[in-house]
Amino acid sequence: MRRKHRRLRSEPDLDITPFMNLMIVLVPVLLLNMVFAHTSVLELNFPTGDSITTEQTEKLQIQVVIHSDRIVVTDNQDGVIKAIAQTGGKYDFARLKEVMKELKSRVPDKRDVIILPSQNTTYQALVTVMDAVRSYDAVVAGNLVKAELFPEISLGDAPLKGAKEAQNVGAQT
């Protein structure tokens, strides 16, 4: 009689080396993408169309109007504060920031500003103006910090260039 020898059978080991290689590559790539995918959220106040009360008209309103050839900083009491012309075909955002710092020193309790872009204003120009009026870099106790200017931003439409002339002509006829 022959004996049948049973071969010892063992379960094969699970090879996780390819999976570990994938994780070694995937984790740093995902972590790097998190840094580049960082987005900022700005809270904006849009006009509601409600009637303006007398209390709202008496308060100081600072407006930054973005035209195709200049940026004009105005208020509702004295009119034009500063008109900043383009230099070399580009807006002078550094000068705008200086004007806003000067305004903040005059009215330190004021926190809101209205930005009025024209129809042909680029998105990048609008965002850069919003950054310029919101805060500036300041050195406090040897550290670089963001100092607040006018963080509460409202948006509207810039008045048309010929709107005042059209109103004046309509009033005279």
Backbone as CSV, one residue per row, in Angstrom:
resi,resn,N_x,N_y,N_z,CA_x,CA_y,CA_z,C_x,C_y,C_z
1,MET,0.823,-1.142,0.000,0.000,0.000,0.000,0.893,1.240,0.000
2,ARG,0.516,2.018,-0.821,1.278,3.246,-0.934,0.720,4.294,-0.002
3,ARG,1.611,4.984,0.498,1.170,6.081,1.349,1.166,7.369,0.546
4,LYS,0.132,8.012,0.729,0.060,9.312,0.086,0.551,10.355,1.081
5,HIS,1.539,11.038,0.620,2.066,12.090,1.490,1.326,13.384,1.182
6,ARG,0.809,13.819,2.183,0.152,15.120,2.018,1.194,16.219,2.088
7,ARG,1.099,17.013,1.118,2.009,18.143,1.151,1.442,19.191,2.110
8,LEU,2.329,19.748,2.784,1.893,20.800,3.702,1.569,22.047,2.889
9,ARG,0.381,22.408,3.013,-0.052,23.605,2.295,-0.142,24.763,3.280
10,SER,0.390,25.873,2.834,0.323,27.060,3.685,-0.322,28.179,2.873
11,GLU,-0.961,29.064,3.575,-1.610,30.203,2.942,-0.532,31.161,2.454
12,PRO,-0.683,31.691,1.230,0.322,32.654,0.747,0.204,33.970,1.524
13,ASP,1.312,34.633,1.745,1.326,35.919,2.451,0.790,37.017,1.532
14,LEU,0.134,37.928,2.130,-0.414,39.061,1.390,0.707,40.079,1.170
15,ASP,0.975,40.427,-0.084,2.045,41.362,-0.410,1.451,42.766,-0.525
16,ILE,1.750,43.611,0.440,1.198,44.975,0.440,2.222,46.013,-0.007
17,THR,3.324,45.577,-0.538,4.364,46.505,-0.975,3.871,47.474,-2.050
18,PRO,3.166,47.027,-3.102,2.686,48.009,-4.093,1.724,49.045,-3.493
19,PHE,0.896,48.618,-2.559,-0.031,49.549,-1.909,0.737,50.592,-1.083
20,MET,1.765,50.147,-0.379,2.570,51.072,0.417,3.305,52.068,-0.490
21,ASN,3.788,51.603,-1.628,4.438,52.507,-2.578,3.455,53.573,-3.068
22,LEU,2.220,53.157,-3.321,1.196,54.101,-3.755,0.930,55.153,-2.679
23,MET,0.841,54.753,-1.445,0.586,55.684,-0.349,1.747,56.646,-0.156
24,ILE,2.958,56.164,-0.338,4.133,57.022,-0.173,4.122,58.149,-1.198
25,VAL,3.617,57.884,-2.391,3.547,58.902,-3.424,2.277,59.747,-3.279
26,LEU,1.160,59.150,-2.950,-0.126,59.833,-2.941,-0.270,60.849,-1.799
27,VAL,0.189,60.519,-0.624,0.020,61.402,0.532,0.726,62.748,0.325
28,PRO,1.992,62.798,-0.089,2.610,64.122,-0.310,1.931,64.921,-1.422
29,VAL,1.475,64.239,-2.477,0.800,64.946,-3.564,-0.491,65.586,-3.064
30,LEU,-1.267,64.874,-2.283,-2.511,65.433,-1.742,-2.236,66.579,-0.770
31,LEU,-1.201,66.453,0.034,-0.867,67.531,0.960,-0.422,68.787,0.219
32,LEU,0.325,68.639,-0.859,0.732,69.802,-1.651,-0.466,70.478,-2.304
33,ASN,-1.424,69.689,-2.774,-2.609,70.263,-3.409,-3.459,71.046,-2.414
34,MET,-3.441,70.658,-1.156,-4.205,71.402,-0.154,-3.702,72.831,-0.032
35,VAL,-2.404,73.032,-0.144,-1.834,74.366,-0.019,-2.239,75.218,-1.211
36,PHE,-2.220,74.652,-2.412,-2.544,75.429,-3.603,-4.043,75.648,-3.761
37,ALA,-4.869,74.837,-3.158,-6.312,74.961,-3.299,-6.919,75.881,-2.242
38,HIS,-6.088,76.574,-1.474,-6.579,77.477,-0.431,-7.310,78.655,-1.078
39,THR,-8.513,78.922,-0.651,-9.289,80.029,-1.190,-9.688,80.956,-0.054
40,SER,-9.865,82.211,-0.404,-10.307,83.199,0.580,-11.746,83.571,0.283
41,VAL,-12.480,83.855,1.332,-13.873,84.239,1.182,-14.024,85.657,1.718
42,LEU,-14.563,86.526,0.893,-14.841,87.893,1.307,-16.339,88.046,1.493
43,GLU,-16.727,88.644,2.582,-18.141,88.884,2.810,-18.489,90.251,2.246
44,LEU,-19.375,90.283,1.261,-19.736,91.519,0.572,-21.179,91.879,0.856
45,ASN,-21.466,93.169,0.827,-22.823,93.658,1.008,-23.304,94.225,-0.319
46,PHE,-24.336,93.627,-0.886,-24.882,94.092,-2.149,-26.086,94.979,-1.883
47,PRO,-26.361,95.936,-2.769,-27.521,96.800,-2.557,-28.815,95.997,-2.609
48,THR,-29.757,96.359,-1.727,-31.002,95.606,-1.638,-32.141,96.244,-2.404
49,GLY,-32.018,97.490,-2.752,-33.089,98.165,-3.466,-34.087,98.827,-2.529
50,ASP,-33.921,98.670,-1.220,-34.803,99.346,-0.267,-34.530,100.840,-0.304
51,SER,-35.518,101.602,0.106,-35.337,103.051,0.111,-34.308,103.440,1.168
52,ILE,-33.555,104.492,0.874,-32.520,104.962,1.782,-33.164,105.897,2.802
53,THR,-32.888,105.651,4.053,-33.440,106.499,5.106,-32.583,107.749,5.252
54,THR,-33.103,108.747,5.942,-32.353,109.989,6.130,-31.133,109.757,7.006
55,GLU,-31.215,108.814,7.920,-30.069,108.511,8.776,-28.905,107.976,7.948
56,GLN,-29.201,107.160,6.937,-28.149,106.606,6.095,-27.515,107.670,5.212
57,THR,-28.282,108.656,4.767,-27.722,109.684,3.896,-26.847,110.666,4.663
58,GLU,-27.083,110.833,5.961,-26.293,111.763,6.746,-24.932,111.187,7.119
59,LYS,-24.802,109.896,7.163,-23.537,109.269,7.526,-22.531,109.407,6.386
60,LEU,-21.262,109.433,6.754,-20.191,109.513,5.772,-20.098,108.206,4.999
61,GLN,-20.079,108.295,3.690,-19.913,107.128,2.831,-18.688,107.341,1.962
62,ILE,-17.727,106.462,2.085,-16.527,106.532,1.256,-16.743,105.611,0.061
63,GLN,-16.472,106.143,-1.124,-16.666,105.380,-2.351,-15.372,105.347,-3.145
64,VAL,-15.056,104.188,-3.703,-13.919,104.036,-4.599,-14.493,103.662,-5.960
65,VAL,-14.375,104.572,-6.931,-14.930,104.367,-8.264,-13.790,103.963,-9.199
66,ILE,-13.945,102.816,-9.849,-12.909,102.309,-10.758,-13.342,102.618,-12.185
67,HIS,-12.684,103.597,-12.803,-12.919,103.929,-14.207,-11.877,103.211,-15.054
68,SER,-12.018,103.290,-16.361,-11.069,102.603,-17.239,-9.697,103.268,-17.232
69,ASP,-9.622,104.552,-16.873,-8.338,105.254,-16.918,-7.864,105.777,-15.561
70,ARG,-8.668,105.611,-14.504,-8.286,106.139,-13.197,-9.143,105.501,-12.102
71,ILE,-8.695,105.710,-10.870,-9.466,105.324,-9.682,-9.765,106.610,-8.926
72,VAL,-11.019,106.818,-8.576,-11.426,108.044,-7.892,-11.979,107.671,-6.520
73,VAL,-11.420,108.304,-5.487,-11.901,108.111,-4.119,-12.759,109.320,-3.781
74,THR,-14.029,109.077,-3.422,-14.963,110.163,-3.126,-15.685,109.893,-1.811
75,ASP,-16.391,110.903,-1.337,-17.320,110.705,-0.224,-18.600,111.451,-0.540
76,ASN,-19.616,111.241,0.277,-20.915,111.845,-0.003,-21.050,113.246,0.565
77,GLN,-20.010,113.776,1.218,-20.107,115.110,1.809,-19.285,116.148,1.048
78,ASP,-18.017,115.845,0.773,-17.138,116.823,0.132,-16.893,116.533,-1.346
79,GLY,-17.304,115.392,-1.836,-17.074,115.050,-3.235,-15.775,114.286,-3.420
80,VAL,-15.034,114.631,-4.464,-13.811,113.903,-4.810,-12.723,114.175,-3.776
81,ILE,-12.180,113.102,-3.219,-11.070,113.218,-2.279,-9.754,113.135,-3.040
82,LYS,-9.642,112.130,-3.912,-8.410,111.951,-4.678,-8.722,111.179,-5.952
83,ALA,-8.179,111.649,-7.066,-8.269,110.931,-8.340,-6.877,110.399,-8.647
84,ILE,-6.769,109.094,-8.816,-5.478,108.445,-9.042,-5.442,107.957,-10.478
85,ALA,-4.646,108.630,-11.301,-4.549,108.271,-12.719,-3.675,107.031,-12.887
86,GLN,-3.875,106.339,-14.003,-3.053,105.176,-14.306,-1.632,105.617,-14.636
87,THR,-0.664,104.791,-14.276,0.730,105.041,-14.638,1.212,103.866,-15.467
88,GLY,1.612,104.147,-16.685,2.097,103.086,-17.561,1.008,102.115,-17.977
89,GLY,-0.233,102.585,-18.030,-1.342,101.721,-18.426,-1.845,100.819,-17.312
90,LYS,-1.360,101.010,-16.078,-1.793,100.181,-14.946,-2.249,101.072,-13.807
91,TYR,-3.200,100.565,-13.036,-3.685,101.307,-11.873,-2.588,101.388,-10.815
92,ASP,-2.562,102.485,-10.074,-1.582,102.687,-9.008,-2.210,102.264,-7.679
93,PHE,-2.144,100.967,-7.400,-2.774,100.434,-6.195,-2.021,100.852,-4.933
94,ALA,-0.717,101.070,-5.037,0.054,101.510,-3.872,-0.397,102.909,-3.444
95,ARG,-0.641,103.776,-4.409,-1.127,105.132,-4.095,-2.529,105.067,-3.491
96,LEU,-3.368,104.167,-4.017,-4.710,103.983,-3.458,-4.628,103.562,-1.996
97,LYS,-3.709,102.658,-1.683,-3.553,102.196,-0.301,-3.114,103.352,0.601
98,GLU,-2.234,104.222,0.103,-1.796,105.378,0.887,-2.959,106.344,1.144
99,VAL,-3.788,106.565,0.136,-4.957,107.433,0.298,-5.917,106.837,1.334
100,MET,-6.103,105.523,1.278,-7.009,104.880,2.231,-6.448,104.932,3.658
101,LYS,-5.126,104.823,3.816,-4.506,104.969,5.144,-4.753,106.373,5.688
102,GLU,-4.596,107.381,4.825,-4.828,108.762,5.239,-6.289,108.964,5.655
103,LEU,-7.224,108.387,4.889,-8.644,108.484,5.245,-8.924,107.794,6.577
104,LYS,-8.294,106.644,6.793,-8.509,105.903,8.040,-8.003,106.710,9.233
105,SER,-6.913,107.466,9.046,-6.407,108.282,10.150,-7.374,109.427,10.471
106,ARG,-8.124,109.903,9.464,-9.113,110.962,9.697,-10.373,110.438,10.372
107,VAL,-10.829,109.267,9.937,-12.056,108.670,10.493,-11.744,107.247,10.973
108,PRO,-11.154,107.110,12.150,-10.727,105.781,12.609,-11.869,104.822,12.929
109,ASP,-13.061,105.322,13.206,-14.180,104.437,13.542,-14.891,103.892,12.304
110,LYS,-14.629,104.458,11.160,-15.285,104.035,9.910,-14.740,102.675,9.489
111,ARG,-15.633,101.731,9.142,-15.214,100.383,8.764,-15.700,99.973,7.375
112,ASP,-16.613,100.744,6.792,-17.186,100.309,5.520,-16.772,101.224,4.380
113,VAL,-16.759,100.654,3.184,-16.424,101.376,1.964,-17.261,100.784,0.835
114,ILE,-17.572,101.613,-0.140,-18.344,101.162,-1.300,-17.414,101.193,-2.504
115,ILE,-17.307,100.082,-3.210,-16.494,100.004,-4.421,-17.439,99.972,-5.613
116,LEU,-17.210,100.877,-6.554,-18.070,101.008,-7.725,-17.238,100.767,-8.995
117,PRO,-17.168,99.529,-9.482,-16.407,99.271,-10.716,-17.226,99.620,-11.952
118,SER,-16.542,100.079,-13.008,-17.221,100.328,-14.279,-17.437,98.986,-14.985
119,GLN,-18.159,99.016,-16.080,-18.503,97.771,-16.763,-17.293,97.075,-17.363
120,ASN,-16.260,97.815,-17.735,-15.095,97.189,-18.353,-13.954,96.931,-17.371
121,THR,-14.216,96.987,-16.066,-13.209,96.701,-15.049,-12.927,95.199,-15.035
122,THR,-11.649,94.842,-15.044,-11.290,93.426,-14.995,-11.481,92.889,-13.584
123,TYR,-11.647,91.580,-13.515,-11.837,90.928,-12.225,-10.608,91.124,-11.341
124,GLN,-9.413,91.000,-11.934,-8.184,91.150,-11.167,-8.057,92.554,-10.588
125,ALA,-8.427,93.563,-11.367,-8.374,94.936,-10.867,-9.341,95.126,-9.704
126,LEU,-10.538,94.550,-9.804,-11.524,94.657,-8.727,-11.022,93.995,-7.448
127,VAL,-10.461,92.799,-7.568,-9.960,92.080,-6.388,-8.788,92.829,-5.769
128,THR,-7.900,93.395,-6.594,-6.751,94.133,-6.065,-7.198,95.407,-5.359
129,VAL,-8.210,96.083,-5.870,-8.761,97.260,-5.187,-9.373,96.844,-3.853
130,MET,-10.080,95.720,-3.834,-10.680,95.240,-2.582,-9.591,94.931,-1.555
131,ASP,-8.497,94.330,-1.993,-7.393,94.052,-1.081,-6.746,95.342,-0.581
132,ALA,-6.636,96.339,-1.467,-5.986,97.596,-1.093,-6.800,98.376,-0.066
133,VAL,-8.130,98.334,-0.157,-8.945,99.116,0.782,-9.250,98.346,2.071
134,ARG,-9.032,97.035,2.073,-9.362,96.233,3.249,-8.294,96.302,4.332
135,SER,-7.004,96.172,3.957,-5.947,96.159,4.965,-4.609,96.509,4.326
136,TYR,-3.611,96.721,5.185,-2.250,96.984,4.717,-1.276,96.311,5.677
137,ASP,-0.049,96.100,5.199,0.976,95.468,6.021,1.606,96.508,6.938
138,ALA,1.686,96.174,8.223,2.288,97.074,9.202,3.218,96.263,10.101
139,VAL,4.230,96.917,10.624,5.168,96.263,11.528,4.820,96.685,12.952
140,VAL,4.467,95.698,13.775,4.125,95.947,15.173,5.006,95.051,16.025
141,ALA,5.823,95.655,16.882,6.724,94.940,17.777,7.616,93.965,17.005
142,GLY,8.082,94.409,15.859,8.990,93.579,15.071,8.321,92.504,14.236
143,ASN,7.001,92.413,14.283,6.274,91.411,13.501,5.449,92.095,12.410
144,LEU,5.361,91.438,11.265,4.554,91.957,10.163,3.112,91.485,10.351
145,VAL,2.196,92.434,10.455,0.780,92.114,10.659,-0.057,92.861,9.636
146,LYS,-1.301,92.405,9.443,-2.251,93.090,8.572,-3.030,94.089,9.415
147,ALA,-2.850,95.368,9.125,-3.595,96.410,9.827,-4.888,96.670,9.063
148,GLU,-5.947,96.876,9.788,-7.276,97.027,9.197,-7.496,98.439,8.681
149,LEU,-8.052,98.523,7.470,-8.479,99.818,6.933,-10.002,99.859,6.908
150,PHE,-10.593,99.351,5.839,-12.044,99.328,5.687,-12.458,97.907,5.287
151,PRO,-12.663,97.013,6.252,-12.917,95.608,5.926,-14.332,95.310,5.425
152,GLU,-15.286,96.177,5.702,-16.665,95.936,5.278,-16.870,96.561,3.897
153,ILE,-16.887,95.713,2.870,-16.915,96.173,1.486,-18.294,95.945,0.887
154,SER,-18.807,96.984,0.244,-20.054,96.879,-0.510,-19.732,97.144,-1.975
155,LEU,-20.492,96.513,-2.861,-20.275,96.689,-4.299,-21.482,97.349,-4.940
156,GLY,-21.222,98.080,-5.998,-22.276,98.709,-6.780,-21.777,98.945,-8.189
157,ASP,-22.523,99.674,-8.989,-22.114,100.003,-10.349,-21.610,101.436,-10.381
158,ALA,-20.539,101.649,-11.122,-19.994,103.006,-11.273,-20.950,103.841,-12.109
159,PRO,-21.083,105.112,-11.778,-21.931,105.976,-12.609,-21.299,106.131,-13.990
160,LEU,-22.143,106.250,-14.982,-21.654,106.444,-16.339,-21.010,107.817,-16.454
161,LYS,-20.026,107.931,-17.335,-19.293,109.206,-17.462,-20.199,110.352,-17.879
162,GLY,-21.124,110.090,-18.779,-21.985,111.159,-19.273,-23.282,111.293,-18.517
163,ALA,-23.431,110.630,-17.385,-24.704,110.643,-16.664,-25.024,112.030,-16.115
164,LYS,-24.024,112.735,-15.571,-24.287,114.065,-15.009,-24.631,115.065,-16.097
165,GLU,-23.936,114.975,-17.230,-24.238,115.889,-18.325,-25.644,115.641,-18.844
166,ALA,-26.051,114.371,-18.929,-27.388,114.047,-19.415,-28.461,114.564,-18.451
167,GLN,-28.187,114.473,-17.144,-29.151,114.986,-16.167,-29.254,116.509,-16.255
168,ASN,-28.104,117.165,-16.434,-28.107,118.631,-16.527,-28.865,119.088,-17.776
169,VAL,-28.650,118.408,-18.901,-29.337,118.773,-20.130,-30.837,118.526,-19.977
170,GLY,-31.213,117.410,-19.342,-32.628,117.086,-19.140,-33.298,118.082,-18.211
171,ALA,-32.569,118.605,-17.228,-33.130,119.557,-16.276,-33.328,120.933,-16.914
172,GLN,-32.476,121.272,-17.900,-32.575,122.582,-18.521,-33.702,122.652,-19.535
173,THR,-34.070,121.521,-20.144,-35.110,121.541,-21.177,-36.484,121.474,-20.597
